[in-house]
Amino acid sequence: MKSIIRFRGFNGQEAWRGLVERLLAGLQDLASISQAEVVLEKQAEAKPPFRVGVSLAIPGPDIHASVAGHTLQAAILKAIESVKRQILGRNLKRAARHKSRKHGGPVAIPWSGNRVAQRA
């Protein structure tokens, strides 16, 4: 997975970059993520001041989340939780669709043991 982490409005520390990369790596088990783009932003005049945007490139439509928090850590955790819920929801939807196709075919009639005369 290629990850792009950008900081806006403040100087980012390696600790924040490491936290984001560890949390994104945990999502790899749920979906095949080819690229992750994360923007960590501090807006002094906004309330709450921290905003985190996440965009994940996965098979099918990409997943996006944008959340705000009073601390940077809270905003990061909310954003990761939001994309995790989206991935799990998509996986459940796919599994339900697969299950309905599997059972939506012709109805099988149990064999009674009697042979039916074959046509010549």
A tleap script that builds the chain and sets N, CA, C and O, in Angstrom:
source leaprc.protein.ff14SB
mol = sequence {
  NMET LYS SER ILE ILE ARG PHE ARG GLY PHE
  ASN GLY GLN GLU ALA TRP ARG GLY LEU VAL
  GLU ARG LEU LEU ALA GLY LEU GLN ASP LEU
  ALA SER ILE SER GLN ALA GLU VAL VAL LEU
  GLU LYS GLN ALA GLU ALA LYS PRO PRO PHE
  ARG VAL GLY VAL SER LEU ALA ILE PRO GLY
  PRO ASP ILE HIE ALA SER VAL ALA GLY HIE
  THR LEU GLN ALA ALA ILE LEU LYS ALA ILE
  GLU SER VAL LYS ARG GLN ILE LEU GLY ARG
  ASN LEU LYS ARG ALA ALA ARG HIE LYS SER
  ARG LYS HIE GLY GLY PRO VAL ALA ILE PRO
  TRP SER GLY ASN ARG VAL ALA GLN ARG CALA
}
set mol.1.N position { 0.840 -1.166 0.000 }
set mol.1.CA position { 0.000 0.000 0.000 }
set mol.1.C position { 0.893 1.239 0.000 }
set mol.1.O position { 1.838 1.348 0.782 }
set mol.2.N position { 0.574 2.145 -0.878 }
set mol.2.CA position { 1.272 3.418 -0.932 }
set mol.2.C position { 0.472 4.398 -0.084 }
set mol.2.O position { -0.730 4.564 -0.294 }
set mol.3.N position { 1.131 5.047 0.873 }
set mol.3.CA position { 0.419 5.999 1.717 }
set mol.3.C position { 1.032 7.393 1.570 }
set mol.3.O position { 2.251 7.568 1.567 }
set mol.4.N position { 0.140 8.372 1.449 }
set mol.4.CA position { 0.529 9.772 1.344 }
set mol.4.C position { -0.100 10.480 2.539 }
set mol.4.O position { -1.321 10.481 2.698 }
set mol.5.N position { 0.739 11.081 3.373 }
set mol.5.CA position { 0.248 11.777 4.561 }
set mol.5.C position { 0.704 13.229 4.467 }
set mol.5.O position { 1.897 13.515 4.360 }
set mol.6.N position { -0.271 14.142 4.508 }
set mol.6.CA position { 0.027 15.570 4.388 }
set mol.6.C position { -0.403 16.289 5.659 }
set mol.6.O position { -1.393 15.924 6.293 }
set mol.7.N position { 0.355 17.312 6.018 }
set mol.7.CA position { 0.048 18.140 7.180 }
set mol.7.C position { -0.243 19.550 6.689 }
set mol.7.O position { 0.487 20.083 5.853 }
set mol.8.N position { -1.311 20.157 7.208 }
set mol.8.CA position { -1.654 21.536 6.850 }
set mol.8.C position { -1.909 22.326 8.126 }
set mol.8.O position { -2.632 21.879 9.016 }
set mol.9.N position { -1.307 23.501 8.202 }
set mol.9.CA position { -1.549 24.380 9.333 }
set mol.9.C position { -0.666 24.112 10.535 }
set mol.9.O position { -0.748 24.845 11.521 }
set mol.10.N position { 0.167 23.098 10.491 }
set mol.10.CA position { 1.100 22.809 11.574 }
set mol.10.C position { 2.200 21.897 11.049 }
set mol.10.O position { 2.056 21.267 10.002 }
set mol.11.N position { 3.303 21.836 11.794 }
set mol.11.CA position { 4.413 20.958 11.426 }
set mol.11.C position { 4.123 19.571 11.975 }
set mol.11.O position { 3.978 19.393 13.185 }
set mol.12.N position { 4.041 18.599 11.094 }
set mol.12.CA position { 3.729 17.245 11.514 }
set mol.12.C position { 4.928 16.560 12.141 }
set mol.12.O position { 6.065 16.741 11.706 }
set mol.13.N position { 4.660 15.781 13.154 }
set mol.13.CA position { 5.706 15.013 13.815 }
set mol.13.C position { 5.661 13.588 13.289 }
set mol.13.O position { 4.625 13.110 12.828 }
set mol.14.N position { 6.795 12.925 13.367 }
set mol.14.CA position { 6.868 11.526 12.926 }
set mol.14.C position { 5.943 10.629 13.739 }
set mol.14.O position { 5.489 9.598 13.242 }
set mol.15.N position { 5.661 11.005 14.971 }
set mol.15.CA position { 4.761 10.201 15.807 }
set mol.15.C position { 3.367 10.144 15.185 }
set mol.15.O position { 2.725 9.095 15.196 }
set mol.16.N position { 2.896 11.277 14.638 }
set mol.16.CA position { 1.569 11.287 13.994 }
set mol.16.C position { 1.581 10.452 12.728 }
set mol.16.O position { 0.638 9.710 12.454 }
set mol.17.N position { 2.645 10.575 11.961 }
set mol.17.CA position { 2.778 9.789 10.731 }
set mol.17.C position { 2.790 8.290 11.057 }
set mol.17.O position { 2.141 7.496 10.376 }
set mol.18.N position { 3.531 7.913 12.100 }
set mol.18.CA position { 3.595 6.507 12.512 }
set mol.18.C position { 2.253 5.983 12.978 }
set mol.18.O position { 1.881 4.855 12.657 }
set mol.19.N position { 1.512 6.800 13.743 }
set mol.19.CA position { 0.191 6.390 14.217 }
set mol.19.C position { -0.745 6.140 13.042 }
set mol.19.O position { -1.441 5.126 13.001 }
set mol.20.N position { -0.760 7.056 12.098 }
set mol.20.CA position { -1.642 6.909 10.931 }
set mol.20.C position { -1.261 5.670 10.128 }
set mol.20.O position { -2.137 4.909 9.716 }
set mol.21.N position { 0.012 5.459 9.905 }
set mol.21.CA position { 0.442 4.289 9.130 }
set mol.21.C position { 0.103 2.980 9.830 }
set mol.21.O position { -0.277 2.015 9.167 }
set mol.22.N position { 0.231 2.923 11.154 }
set mol.22.CA position { -0.139 1.705 11.900 }
set mol.22.C position { -1.647 1.442 11.795 }
set mol.22.O position { -2.069 0.301 11.603 }
set mol.23.N position { -2.450 2.497 11.921 }
set mol.23.CA position { -3.902 2.315 11.836 }
set mol.23.C position { -4.331 1.906 10.427 }
set mol.23.O position { -5.239 1.089 10.267 }
set mol.24.N position { -3.690 2.462 9.421 }
set mol.24.CA position { -4.000 2.077 8.033 }
set mol.24.C position { -3.584 0.635 7.768 }
set mol.24.O position { -4.285 -0.091 7.063 }
set mol.25.N position { -2.462 0.218 8.319 }
set mol.25.CA position { -2.008 -1.160 8.134 }
set mol.25.C position { -3.017 -2.142 8.717 }
set mol.25.O position { -3.177 -3.244 8.194 }
set mol.26.N position { -3.696 -1.758 9.791 }
set mol.26.CA position { -4.724 -2.606 10.378 }
set mol.26.C position { -5.924 -2.788 9.465 }
set mol.26.O position { -6.654 -3.772 9.586 }
set mol.27.N position { -6.135 -1.847 8.551 }
set mol.27.CA position { -7.256 -1.952 7.607 }
set mol.27.C position { -6.933 -2.869 6.432 }
set mol.27.O position { -7.840 -3.310 5.725 }
set mol.28.N position { -5.643 -3.162 6.216 }
set mol.28.CA position { -5.237 -4.026 5.099 }
set mol.28.C position { -5.885 -5.400 5.173 }
set mol.28.O position { -6.114 -6.027 4.139 }
set mol.29.N position { -6.187 -5.883 6.380 }
set mol.29.CA position { -6.820 -7.197 6.531 }
set mol.29.C position { -8.260 -7.184 6.044 }
set mol.29.O position { -8.796 -8.228 5.673 }
set mol.30.N position { -8.894 -6.011 6.039 }
set mol.30.CA position { -10.304 -5.905 5.662 }
set mol.30.C position { -10.498 -5.670 4.169 }
set mol.30.O position { -11.505 -6.092 3.602 }
set mol.31.N position { -9.547 -5.004 3.533 }
set mol.31.CA position { -9.673 -4.688 2.109 }
set mol.31.C position { -8.287 -4.540 1.499 }
set mol.31.O position { -7.313 -4.235 2.188 }
set mol.32.N position { -8.224 -4.758 0.211 }
set mol.32.CA position { -6.974 -4.604 -0.523 }
set mol.32.C position { -6.806 -3.125 -0.878 }
set mol.32.O position { -7.358 -2.655 -1.873 }
set mol.33.N position { -6.057 -2.409 -0.078 }
set mol.33.CA position { -5.874 -0.971 -0.265 }
set mol.33.C position { -4.630 -0.751 -1.111 }
set mol.33.O position { -3.528 -1.130 -0.716 }
set mol.34.N position { -4.808 -0.138 -2.278 }
set mol.34.CA position { -3.653 0.127 -3.133 }
set mol.34.C position { -3.003 1.467 -2.790 }
set mol.34.O position { -1.786 1.615 -2.908 }
set mol.35.N position { -3.815 2.450 -2.363 }
set mol.35.CA position { -3.262 3.747 -2.001 }
set mol.35.C position { -4.130 4.388 -0.930 }
set mol.35.O position { -5.356 4.292 -0.968 }
set mol.36.N position { -3.483 5.037 0.018 }
set mol.36.CA position { -4.183 5.773 1.075 }
set mol.36.C position { -3.641 7.196 1.091 }
set mol.36.O position { -2.430 7.417 1.097 }
set mol.37.N position { -4.560 8.154 1.099 }
set mol.37.CA position { -4.175 9.557 1.193 }
set mol.37.C position { -4.843 10.145 2.425 }
set mol.37.O position { -6.064 10.085 2.568 }
set mol.38.N position { -4.035 10.714 3.316 }
set mol.38.CA position { -4.530 11.257 4.577 }
set mol.38.C position { -4.051 12.702 4.696 }
set mol.38.O position { -2.872 12.996 4.498 }
set mol.39.N position { -4.984 13.597 5.021 }
set mol.39.CA position { -4.652 15.001 5.237 }
set mol.39.C position { -4.989 15.337 6.683 }
set mol.39.O position { -6.137 15.215 7.108 }
set mol.40.N position { -3.967 15.765 7.440 }
set mol.40.CA position { -4.135 16.185 8.825 }
set mol.40.C position { -4.047 17.710 8.835 }
set mol.40.O position { -3.046 18.283 8.404 }
set mol.41.N position { -5.102 18.363 9.331 }
set mol.41.CA position { -5.194 19.814 9.199 }
set mol.41.C position { -5.565 20.452 10.532 }
set mol.41.O position { -6.399 19.933 11.273 }
set mol.42.N position { -4.929 21.589 10.826 }
set mol.42.CA position { -5.291 22.375 12.006 }
set mol.42.C position { -5.768 23.743 11.527 }
set mol.42.O position { -5.057 24.464 10.826 }
set mol.43.N position { -6.993 24.075 11.928 }
set mol.43.CA position { -7.578 25.370 11.584 }
set mol.43.C position { -7.801 26.117 12.892 }
set mol.43.O position { -8.703 25.778 13.658 }
set mol.44.N position { -6.984 27.128 13.148 }
set mol.44.CA position { -7.015 27.827 14.435 }
set mol.44.C position { -8.368 28.487 14.699 }
set mol.44.O position { -8.815 28.527 15.845 }
set mol.45.N position { -9.019 28.997 13.675 }
set mol.45.CA position { -10.275 29.723 13.871 }
set mol.45.C position { -11.500 28.803 13.917 }
set mol.45.O position { -12.587 29.247 14.288 }
set mol.46.N position { -11.340 27.552 13.552 }
set mol.46.CA position { -12.471 26.615 13.507 }
set mol.46.C position { -12.640 25.924 14.854 }
set mol.46.O position { -11.684 25.763 15.612 }
set mol.47.N position { -13.851 25.528 15.130 }
set mol.47.CA position { -14.154 24.741 16.328 }
set mol.47.C position { -14.904 23.505 15.893 }
set mol.47.O position { -15.976 23.673 15.312 }
set mol.48.N position { -14.463 22.296 16.107 }
set mol.48.CA position { -13.171 21.875 16.639 }
set mol.48.C position { -12.044 22.158 15.646 }
set mol.48.O position { -12.269 22.175 14.436 }
set mol.49.N position { -10.839 22.378 16.155 }
set mol.49.CA position { -9.750 22.877 15.311 }
set mol.49.C position { -9.062 21.854 14.414 }
set mol.49.O position { -8.402 22.239 13.449 }
set mol.50.N position { -9.196 20.578 14.702 }
set mol.50.CA position { -8.473 19.573 13.905 }
set mol.50.C position { -9.428 18.861 12.951 }
set mol.50.O position { -10.540 18.483 13.320 }
set mol.51.N position { -8.965 18.691 11.721 }
set mol.51.CA position { -9.749 18.016 10.698 }
set mol.51.C position { -8.856 16.978 10.028 }
set mol.51.O position { -7.695 17.247 9.719 }
set mol.52.N position { -9.411 15.791 9.809 }
set mol.52.CA position { -8.666 14.711 9.147 }
set mol.52.C position { -9.503 14.207 7.982 }
set mol.52.O position { -10.684 13.894 8.138 }
set mol.53.N position { -8.880 14.132 6.821 }
set mol.53.CA position { -9.521 13.582 5.631 }
set mol.53.C position { -8.774 12.335 5.190 }
set mol.53.O position { -7.545 12.328 5.124 }
set mol.54.N position { -9.524 11.277 4.887 }
set mol.54.CA position { -8.924 10.008 4.468 }
set mol.54.C position { -9.570 9.585 3.159 }
set mol.54.O position { -10.790 9.651 3.009 }
set mol.55.N position { -8.758 9.159 2.230 }
set mol.55.CA position { -9.236 8.619 0.960 }
set mol.55.C position { -8.480 7.321 0.691 }
set mol.55.O position { -7.250 7.308 0.637 }
set mol.56.N position { -9.230 6.226 0.523 }
set mol.56.CA position { -8.623 4.919 0.279 }
set mol.56.C position { -8.981 4.430 -1.115 }
set mol.56.O position { -10.154 4.410 -1.489 }
set mol.57.N position { -7.978 4.037 -1.879 }
set mol.57.CA position { -8.194 3.456 -3.200 }
set mol.57.C position { -8.249 1.941 -3.028 }
set mol.57.O position { -7.241 1.300 -2.732 }
set mol.58.N position { -9.437 1.383 -3.217 }
set mol.58.CA position { -9.651 -0.055 -3.087 }
set mol.58.C position { -10.402 -0.527 -4.321 }
set mol.58.O position { -10.921 0.302 -5.068 }
set mol.59.N position { -10.478 -1.837 -4.560 }
set mol.59.CA position { -11.273 -2.323 -5.689 }
set mol.59.C position { -12.723 -1.859 -5.541 }
set mol.59.O position { -13.307 -1.958 -4.461 }
set mol.60.N position { -13.286 -1.363 -6.615 }
set mol.60.CA position { -14.624 -0.789 -6.554 }
set mol.60.C position { -14.502 0.693 -6.262 }
set mol.60.O position { -13.426 1.270 -6.419 }
set mol.61.N position { -15.591 1.316 -5.839 }
set mol.61.CA position { -15.534 2.752 -5.530 }
set mol.61.C position { -14.594 3.034 -4.350 }
set mol.61.O position { -14.532 2.263 -3.392 }
set mol.62.N position { -13.871 4.142 -4.440 }
set mol.62.CA position { -12.975 4.530 -3.359 }
set mol.62.C position { -13.781 4.892 -2.115 }
set mol.62.O position { -14.973 5.189 -2.196 }
set mol.63.N position { -13.119 4.862 -0.979 }
set mol.63.CA position { -13.755 5.190 0.290 }
set mol.63.C position { -13.165 6.492 0.802 }
set mol.63.O position { -11.951 6.691 0.770 }
set mol.64.N position { -14.053 7.395 1.283 }
set mol.64.CA position { -13.637 8.706 1.761 }
set mol.64.C position { -14.247 8.978 3.133 }
set mol.64.O position { -15.351 8.525 3.436 }
set mol.65.N position { -13.517 9.717 3.949 }
set mol.65.CA position { -14.037 10.168 5.236 }
set mol.65.C position { -13.380 11.497 5.575 }
set mol.65.O position { -12.198 11.711 5.307 }
set mol.66.N position { -14.162 12.376 6.162 }
set mol.66.CA position { -13.648 13.655 6.629 }
set mol.66.C position { -14.307 13.938 7.973 }
set mol.66.O position { -15.529 14.060 8.059 }
set mol.67.N position { -13.497 14.042 9.019 }
set mol.67.CA position { -14.029 14.255 10.360 }
set mol.67.C position { -13.237 15.347 11.072 }
set mol.67.O position { -12.113 15.670 10.687 }
set mol.68.N position { -13.840 15.908 12.114 }
set mol.68.CA position { -13.192 16.942 12.911 }
set mol.68.C position { -13.152 16.488 14.364 }
set mol.68.O position { -13.978 15.684 14.797 }
set mol.69.N position { -12.188 17.007 15.107 }
set mol.69.CA position { -12.061 16.663 16.516 }
set mol.69.C position { -11.365 17.772 17.283 }
set mol.69.O position { -10.708 18.635 16.701 }
set mol.70.N position { -11.521 17.732 18.597 }
set mol.70.CA position { -10.884 18.743 19.434 }
set mol.70.C position { -9.405 18.462 19.636 }
set mol.70.O position { -8.638 19.367 19.967 }
set mol.71.N position { -8.997 17.202 19.437 }
set mol.71.CA position { -7.574 16.872 19.458 }
set mol.71.C position { -7.258 16.139 18.154 }
set mol.71.O position { -8.138 15.553 17.524 }
set mol.72.N position { -6.001 16.185 17.770 }
set mol.72.CA position { -5.603 15.528 16.530 }
set mol.72.C position { -5.782 14.018 16.638 }
set mol.72.O position { -6.221 13.377 15.683 }
set mol.73.N position { -5.450 13.450 17.781 }
set mol.73.CA position { -5.598 12.006 17.965 }
set mol.73.C position { -7.066 11.587 17.849 }
set mol.73.O position { -7.367 10.571 17.223 }
set mol.74.N position { -7.969 12.345 18.436 }
set mol.74.CA position { -9.394 12.019 18.360 }
set mol.74.C position { -9.884 12.074 16.918 }
set mol.74.O position { -10.653 11.213 16.492 }
set mol.75.N position { -9.448 13.069 16.172 }
set mol.75.CA position { -9.867 13.193 14.773 }
set mol.75.C position { -9.321 12.037 13.940 }
set mol.75.O position { -10.030 11.511 13.082 }
set mol.76.N position { -8.081 11.633 14.177 }
set mol.76.CA position { -7.489 10.513 13.439 }
set mol.76.C position { -8.261 9.233 13.723 }
set mol.76.O position { -8.608 8.493 12.803 }
set mol.77.N position { -8.528 8.974 14.996 }
set mol.77.CA position { -9.241 7.750 15.372 }
set mol.77.C position { -10.657 7.723 14.794 }
set mol.77.O position { -11.121 6.676 14.342 }
set mol.78.N position { -11.345 8.872 14.808 }
set mol.78.CA position { -12.694 8.942 14.228 }
set mol.78.C position { -12.659 8.666 12.730 }
set mol.78.O position { -13.517 7.953 12.208 }
set mol.79.N position { -11.672 9.225 12.038 }
set mol.79.CA position { -11.578 9.047 10.589 }
set mol.79.C position { -11.305 7.589 10.236 }
set mol.79.O position { -11.923 7.045 9.321 }
set mol.80.N position { -10.386 6.957 10.952 }
set mol.80.CA position { -10.066 5.552 10.689 }
set mol.80.C position { -11.275 4.677 11.001 }
set mol.80.O position { -11.559 3.733 10.265 }
set mol.81.N position { -11.984 4.977 12.076 }
set mol.81.CA position { -13.185 4.209 12.430 }
set mol.81.C position { -14.265 4.372 11.359 }
set mol.81.O position { -14.981 3.421 11.045 }
set mol.82.N position { -14.378 5.572 10.803 }
set mol.82.CA position { -15.370 5.814 9.753 }
set mol.82.C position { -15.077 4.984 8.496 }
set mol.82.O position { -15.986 4.369 7.940 }
set mol.83.N position { -13.822 4.961 8.047 }
set mol.83.CA position { -13.506 4.172 6.850 }
set mol.83.C position { -13.603 2.680 7.147 }
set mol.83.O position { -13.966 1.897 6.269 }
set mol.84.N position { -13.283 2.281 8.371 }
set mol.84.CA position { -13.413 0.867 8.753 }
set mol.84.C position { -14.874 0.432 8.684 }
set mol.84.O position { -15.180 -0.646 8.174 }
set mol.85.N position { -15.783 1.276 9.200 }
set mol.85.CA position { -17.222 0.964 9.118 }
set mol.85.C position { -17.682 0.857 7.671 }
set mol.85.O position { -18.476 -0.021 7.332 }
set mol.86.N position { -17.187 1.746 6.818 }
set mol.86.CA position { -17.561 1.709 5.406 }
set mol.86.C position { -17.078 0.421 4.740 }
set mol.86.O position { -17.813 -0.196 3.968 }
set mol.87.N position { -15.851 0.019 5.038 }
set mol.87.CA position { -15.303 -1.216 4.460 }
set mol.87.C position { -16.098 -2.418 4.940 }
set mol.87.O position { -16.473 -3.273 4.138 }
set mol.88.N position { -16.362 -2.494 6.255 }
set mol.88.CA position { -17.126 -3.620 6.792 }
set mol.88.C position { -18.541 -3.658 6.226 }
set mol.88.O position { -19.063 -4.731 5.922 }
set mol.89.N position { -19.157 -2.495 6.086 }
set mol.89.CA position { -20.491 -2.438 5.497 }
set mol.89.C position { -20.504 -2.934 4.064 }
set mol.89.O position { -21.419 -3.644 3.648 }
set mol.90.N position { -19.489 -2.557 3.316 }
set mol.90.CA position { -19.391 -3.013 1.924 }
set mol.90.C position { -19.154 -4.516 1.866 }
set mol.90.O position { -19.723 -5.202 1.017 }
set mol.91.N position { -18.308 -5.036 2.772 }
set mol.91.CA position { -18.050 -6.480 2.804 }
set mol.91.C position { -19.315 -7.254 3.164 }
set mol.91.O position { -19.590 -8.299 2.574 }
set mol.92.N position { -20.091 -6.748 4.132 }
set mol.92.CA position { -21.342 -7.411 4.508 }
set mol.92.C position { -22.350 -7.387 3.361 }
set mol.92.O position { -23.050 -8.370 3.114 }
set mol.93.N position { -22.414 -6.276 2.678 }
set mol.93.CA position { -23.329 -6.141 1.544 }
set mol.93.C position { -22.960 -7.135 0.439 }
set mol.93.O position { -23.823 -7.780 -0.156 }
set mol.94.N position { -21.648 -7.240 0.182 }
set mol.94.CA position { -21.169 -8.168 -0.844 }
set mol.94.C position { -21.481 -9.617 -0.444 }
set mol.94.O position { -21.893 -10.420 -1.281 }
set mol.95.N position { -21.284 -9.942 0.825 }
set mol.95.CA position { -21.551 -11.303 1.301 }
set mol.95.C position { -23.038 -11.618 1.216 }
set mol.95.O position { -23.407 -12.732 0.845 }
set mol.96.N position { -23.893 -10.669 1.549 }
set mol.96.CA position { -25.337 -10.892 1.472 }
set mol.96.C position { -25.769 -11.070 0.019 }
set mol.96.O position { -26.628 -11.900 -0.278 }
set mol.97.N position { -25.182 -10.299 -0.877 }
set mol.97.CA position { -25.517 -10.413 -2.295 }
set mol.97.C position { -25.080 -11.777 -2.831 }
set mol.97.O position { -25.798 -12.405 -3.609 }
set mol.98.N position { -23.902 -12.227 -2.409 }
set mol.98.CA position { -23.403 -13.532 -2.840 }
set mol.98.C position { -24.299 -14.645 -2.296 }
set mol.98.O position { -24.603 -15.608 -3.000 }
set mol.99.N position { -24.710 -14.505 -1.054 }
set mol.99.CA position { -25.554 -15.513 -0.421 }
set mol.99.C position { -26.916 -15.577 -1.108 }
set mol.99.O position { -27.455 -16.665 -1.308 }
set mol.100.N position { -27.480 -14.421 -1.472 }
set mol.100.CA position { -28.794 -14.428 -2.117 }
set mol.100.C position { -28.709 -15.035 -3.518 }
set mol.100.O position { -29.654 -15.687 -3.962 }
set mol.101.N position { -27.615 -14.833 -4.206 }
set mol.101.CA position { -27.453 -15.453 -5.532 }
set mol.101.C position { -27.345 -16.964 -5.403 }
set mol.101.O position { -27.876 -17.715 -6.221 }
set mol.102.N position { -26.653 -17.388 -4.370 }
set mol.102.CA position { -26.433 -18.810 -4.162 }
set mol.102.C position { -27.754 -19.535 -3.913 }
set mol.102.O position { -27.943 -20.655 -4.390 }
set mol.103.N position { -28.653 -18.921 -3.186 }
set mol.103.CA position { -29.920 -19.553 -2.849 }
set mol.103.C position { -31.059 -19.119 -3.764 }
set mol.103.O position { -32.186 -19.589 -3.606 }
set mol.104.N position { -30.792 -18.253 -4.694 }
set mol.104.CA position { -31.853 -17.740 -5.550 }
set mol.104.C position { -32.073 -18.572 -6.804 }
set mol.104.O position { -32.903 -18.207 -7.636 }
set mol.105.N position { -31.367 -19.661 -6.963 }
set mol.105.CA position { -31.472 -20.482 -8.165 }
set mol.105.C position { -32.681 -21.400 -8.117 }
set mol.105.O position { -33.556 -21.235 -7.267 }
set mol.106.N position { -32.734 -22.356 -9.014 }
set mol.106.CA position { -33.860 -23.284 -9.041 }
set mol.106.C position { -33.932 -24.104 -7.762 }
set mol.106.O position { -32.919 -24.401 -7.129 }
set mol.107.N position { -35.142 -24.455 -7.409 }
set mol.107.CA position { -35.364 -25.222 -6.192 }
set mol.107.C position { -35.120 -26.687 -6.487 }
set mol.107.O position { -35.655 -27.233 -7.452 }
set mol.108.N position { -34.317 -27.319 -5.660 }
set mol.108.CA position { -34.019 -28.738 -5.828 }
set mol.108.C position { -35.118 -29.562 -5.167 }
set mol.108.O position { -35.533 -29.270 -4.045 }
set mol.109.N position { -35.587 -30.596 -5.869 }
set mol.109.CA position { -36.600 -31.491 -5.320 }
set mol.109.C position { -35.893 -32.742 -4.852 }
set mol.109.O position { -35.136 -33.346 -5.612 }
set mol.110.N position { -36.126 -33.138 -3.624 }
set mol.110.CA position { -35.438 -34.318 -3.106 }
set mol.110.C position { -35.756 -35.553 -3.943 }
set mol.110.O position { -36.879 -35.710 -4.423 }
set mol.111.N position { -34.783 -36.415 -4.115 }
set mol.111.CA position { -34.958 -37.630 -4.913 }
set mol.111.C position { -35.667 -38.661 -4.072 }
set mol.111.O position { -35.273 -38.923 -2.936 }
set mol.112.N position { -36.722 -39.255 -4.627 }
set mol.112.CA position { -37.521 -40.208 -3.861 }
set mol.112.C position { -37.033 -41.632 -4.016 }
set mol.112.O position { -37.490 -42.527 -3.305 }
set mol.113.N position { -36.116 -41.851 -4.933 }
set mol.113.CA position { -35.630 -43.209 -5.145 }
set mol.113.C position { -36.321 -43.891 -6.313 }
set mol.113.O position { -35.826 -44.912 -6.792 }
set mol.114.N position { -37.435 -43.373 -6.786 }
set mol.114.CA position { -38.145 -43.946 -7.937 }
set mol.114.C position { -37.507 -43.437 -9.219 }
set mol.114.O position { -37.205 -42.252 -9.362 }
set mol.115.N position { -37.311 -44.366 -10.145 }
set mol.115.CA position { -36.736 -43.966 -11.418 }
set mol.115.C position { -37.840 -43.505 -12.357 }
set mol.115.O position { -38.930 -44.075 -12.393 }
set mol.116.N position { -37.537 -42.482 -13.097 }
set mol.116.CA position { -38.479 -41.985 -14.071 }
set mol.116.C position { -38.114 -42.601 -15.405 }
set mol.116.O position { -36.935 -42.706 -15.743 }
set mol.117.N position { -39.114 -43.007 -16.162 }
set mol.117.CA position { -38.864 -43.646 -17.459 }
set mol.117.C position { -38.150 -42.675 -18.369 }
set mol.117.O position { -38.545 -41.517 -18.499 }
set mol.118.N position { -37.096 -43.157 -18.995 }
set mol.118.CA position { -36.342 -42.302 -19.899 }
set mol.118.C position { -36.999 -42.309 -21.264 }
set mol.118.O position { -37.561 -43.315 -21.697 }
set mol.119.N position { -36.920 -41.182 -21.928 }
set mol.119.CA position { -37.469 -41.094 -23.281 }
set mol.119.C position { -36.504 -41.703 -24.266 }
set mol.119.O position { -35.289 -41.579 -24.116 }
set mol.120.N position { -37.027 -42.343 -25.248 }
set mol.120.CA position { -36.194 -42.984 -26.250 }
set mol.120.C position { -36.001 -42.114 -27.452 }
set mol.120.O position { -35.319 -42.510 -28.397 }
savepdb mol mol.pdb
quit
